[in-house]
Amino acid sequence: MKTVWIVGPLFFVVLIFETQCETRMCFACMDTSSEEGKNDCQVNTGRMEELHTKLIHEYKNDTDVFMRDFINDPYVQSCSVLAGHNYCCIEEYEARETQCETHMCFACRDSSSAEGANNCQVNTGRMEKLHTILKHEYGGDANTFMKDYKNDPYVQNCSALVGYNYCCVEEFEGGGFMYAYIRTCCDGITWSFNTTALKTLKNVQNSNDSLCQHSTGTITTTCVTMCTGNFCNGPTAAANSLHAYTTLTLLLMSLLHCFSYSQQR
């Protein structure tokens, strides 16, 4: 498989599946949204799996007969009738989630290390779900998302706060105990801690930078992290991996077809 990345205002990704068997047909579909119900080409893998299963088990990989029966299926494209079209491809055009604007951040706080009282630190499942919804159901549309989730306790609208253009995490720890853990919007100037006593922390950068300073007087350590981008002050891995999972599913199906076809021959 060859992967070609062209980075510009949009992420442009082309995946070319080079198989060791002849390509006579490919899945064919197109959509232009990440919103549920409008993204069938990305997520309707059930129909594709059904077609692939029929080809292998009911038609014994007889692509000619299969194509005659399914020529009008919207998910099936005959490559044999297109001169030189010998590969199956996936093209993706995805708007980059801007790193220069912060419309919303995760917002929560707790003051304990005890299980059940430390949700702001450990309740990453809820944060991952919110970020996934923003990215895949709302297509990164922060304004529409905020209208629907403005009352969610984990969502804070930074646009409503003048100058609060960053997401931050503040931690206050001492003697192995968490005295305070805060996720919030911030302006990079105003903090919950005493900036006069903890001067080093004022130098934190907005590039997901973290700084810590120990206070010998109170025997505590204060850490602050600052970043730019929606929901950057929490977990984002699940949201980013969802689309990759769909792409890998399609790749696996193509490889299985190739293997099955070669075994038949």
C-alpha positions in Angstrom: 0.0 0.0 0.0 1.3 3.5 -0.8 0.3 6.5 1.2 0.6 10.0 -0.2 0.2 13.0 2.0 -0.2 16.5 0.6 -0.5 19.1 3.3 -2.2 22.4 2.6 -5.3 24.1 3.8 -6.8 20.6 3.7 -5.3 17.3 4.6 -5.3 15.4 1.3 -4.6 11.7 1.7 -4.6 9.1 -1.0 -4.3 5.5 -0.2 -3.5 3.2 -3.1 -3.9 -0.5 -2.6 -1.5 -2.5 -4.7 -2.6 -6.1 -4.6 -0.9 -9.2 -6.0 -4.1 -10.2 -7.8 -6.1 -8.6 -10.5 -8.4 -5.8 -9.6 -11.8 -6.1 -11.3 -14.0 -4.2 -8.9 -13.8 -1.8 -6.0 -16.1 -0.3 -3.4 -17.4 3.0 -4.7 -18.9 5.8 -2.6 -18.5 9.4 -1.7 -19.5 11.7 1.2 -18.6 15.1 2.3 -19.4 15.2 6.0 -18.4 13.8 9.3 -21.9 14.2 10.6 -23.8 11.0 11.6 -26.2 10.0 8.8 -24.2 11.8 6.2 -20.9 9.9 6.4 -22.0 6.5 5.0 -18.9 6.1 2.8 -16.7 6.3 5.9 -18.7 4.3 8.4 -21.1 2.0 6.5 -18.6 -0.9 6.5 -21.5 -3.4 7.2 -22.7 -3.1 3.6 -19.2 -3.5 2.2 -18.5 -6.6 4.4 -21.8 -8.1 3.2 -20.9 -7.6 -0.5 -17.4 -9.0 0.1 -18.8 -12.0 1.9 -21.2 -12.7 -1.0 -18.4 -12.5 -3.6 -16.2 -15.0 -1.7 -18.8 -17.5 -0.4 -21.8 -17.3 -2.7 -20.0 -16.5 -6.0 -16.7 -18.2 -5.2 -14.8 -15.1 -6.4 -16.4 -15.3 -9.8 -16.2 -11.6 -10.4 -17.9 -11.6 -13.8 -21.1 -13.2 -12.6 -21.0 -11.1 -9.4 -20.7 -8.0 -11.4 -23.6 -8.9 -13.6 -25.8 -9.3 -10.6 -24.6 -6.3 -8.6 -23.9 -3.9 -11.5 -26.5 -1.4 -10.1 -25.4 -1.6 -6.5 -24.3 1.9 -5.4 -21.3 0.4 -3.5 -19.9 -1.6 -6.4 -17.8 -0.2 -9.3 -16.5 -2.2 -12.2 -12.8 -1.4 -12.8 -12.6 -3.7 -15.9 -14.6 -1.2 -18.0 -12.1 1.6 -17.2 -8.9 1.4 -19.1 -5.9 1.5 -16.9 -7.9 1.7 -13.7 -6.2 -1.3 -12.0 -6.2 -0.3 -8.4 -8.7 0.5 -5.6 -8.2 3.8 -3.9 -9.4 5.9 -1.0 -9.2 9.7 -1.2 -9.7 11.9 1.9 -9.9 15.6 2.1 -10.1 16.7 5.7 -10.0 20.2 7.1 -7.3 20.6 9.7 -8.4 21.3 13.2 -6.9 24.7 13.7 -4.2 25.2 16.2 -4.5 29.0 16.2 -8.0 29.3 17.7 -9.4 27.9 21.0 -13.2 28.1 21.2 -13.7 25.6 24.0 -11.8 23.6 26.6 -12.5 20.8 29.0 -13.6 22.3 32.3 -13.5 20.5 35.7 -11.8 20.5 39.0 -11.2 18.2 41.9 -9.2 18.3 45.1 -8.4 14.7 45.9 -6.4 11.6 44.9 -9.0 9.3 46.3 -11.0 7.1 43.8 -14.4 8.6 43.1 -13.3 12.0 44.1 -10.8 12.6 41.3 -13.0 12.6 38.2 -11.3 15.6 36.7 -8.0 13.7 36.7 -9.3 10.3 35.6 -12.7 10.6 33.8 -11.0 10.6 30.4 -13.7 8.5 28.9 -16.2 11.4 28.9 -13.6 13.8 27.5 -12.7 11.4 24.7 -16.4 11.0 23.8 -16.9 14.8 23.7 -13.9 15.3 21.5 -14.9 12.5 19.2 -18.4 14.0 18.8 -17.0 17.4 18.0 -14.6 16.0 15.4 -16.7 13.3 13.7 -20.4 14.3 14.2 -20.0 18.0 14.0 -17.0 18.1 11.6 -15.1 20.4 14.0 -17.9 23.0 13.9 -17.3 24.5 17.3 -20.1 27.0 17.2 -22.8 24.4 16.5 -21.3 22.0 19.0 -21.3 24.7 21.7 -24.9 25.5 21.2 -25.8 21.8 21.8 -23.3 21.1 24.6 -23.2 24.5 26.4 -24.7 22.9 29.5 -22.3 20.0 29.7 -20.3 20.2 32.9 -17.1 19.2 31.0 -17.4 21.9 28.3 -16.3 25.5 28.8 -16.9 28.3 26.2 -13.7 30.2 25.9 -15.1 32.5 23.2 -17.3 34.1 25.9 -14.3 35.1 27.9 -12.3 38.0 26.6 -8.6 37.2 26.1 -9.0 33.6 27.2 -7.5 32.0 24.1 -5.9 28.9 25.6 -6.7 25.7 27.4 -4.9 25.0 30.6 -4.3 22.4 33.3 -3.3 23.4 36.8 -2.0 20.9 39.4 -1.3 21.5 43.1 0.3 18.5 44.8 2.2 17.9 48.0 3.2 14.9 50.1 1.8 12.5 47.5 -1.6 14.1 47.7 -3.4 16.1 45.0 -4.7 19.3 46.6 -6.3 20.7 43.4 -6.5 19.6 39.8 -8.1 22.1 37.3 -8.9 22.0 33.6 -10.1 25.4 32.2 -9.8 28.1 29.7 -7.1 30.6 30.5 -5.4 33.8 29.2 -1.8 32.8 30.1 -1.7 35.6 32.7 -4.3 35.0 35.4 -3.8 31.8 37.4 -5.2 30.2 40.5 -1.8 30.2 42.1 0.3 33.1 43.5 2.3 34.3 40.5 4.4 36.5 42.7 5.7 33.5 44.6 5.8 31.2 41.6 7.4 33.4 39.0 8.8 30.6 36.9 5.3 29.4 35.9 4.6 32.7 34.2 7.0 31.6 31.5 4.9 28.7 30.3 4.4 28.6 26.5 1.1 27.8 24.7 2.5 24.9 22.7 1.3 22.3 25.1 4.2 23.3 27.3 4.3 22.2 31.0 6.2 23.9 33.8 6.4 23.0 37.5 7.8 24.8 40.5 8.3 23.6 44.0 7.6 25.8 47.0 9.8 25.0 50.0 7.6 27.1 52.3 4.4 25.2 51.7 6.2 21.9 50.6 4.0 21.8 47.5 4.6 21.5 43.8 2.6 23.5 41.3 2.4 22.6 37.7 0.7 24.3 34.8 0.2 23.2 31.2 -1.0 25.5 28.4 -2.1 24.7 24.9 -4.0 26.1 21.9 -6.8 24.3 20.1 -10.3 23.0 21.0 -10.2 20.5 23.9 -6.4 20.3 23.9 -6.3 20.2 27.7 -7.6 16.6 27.7 -7.4 13.3 25.9 -7.9 13.3 22.1 -6.5 9.9 21.0 -9.8 8.2 20.7 -11.2 10.9 18.3 -8.1 10.8 16.1 -8.1 7.0 15.9 -11.7 6.5 14.9 -11.1 7.5 11.3 -7.9 5.5 11.1 -9.9 2.4 12.3 -12.4 2.8 9.4 -9.6 3.1 6.9 -7.8 0.1 8.3 -11.0 -1.9 8.1 -11.3 -1.2 4.4 -7.7 -2.1 3.9 -8.1 -5.4 5.7 -11.1 -6.3 3.6 -9.2 -5.6 0.4 -6.3 -7.7 1.5 -8.6 -10.6 2.4 -10.1 -10.5 -1.0 -6.7 -10.6 -2.6 -5.6 -13.5 -0.5 -8.9 -15.4 -1.2 -8.7 -14.8 -4.9 -5.1 -16.0 -5.1 -6.0 -19.2 -3.2 -8.8 -19.9 -5.7 -6.4 -19.6 -8.6 
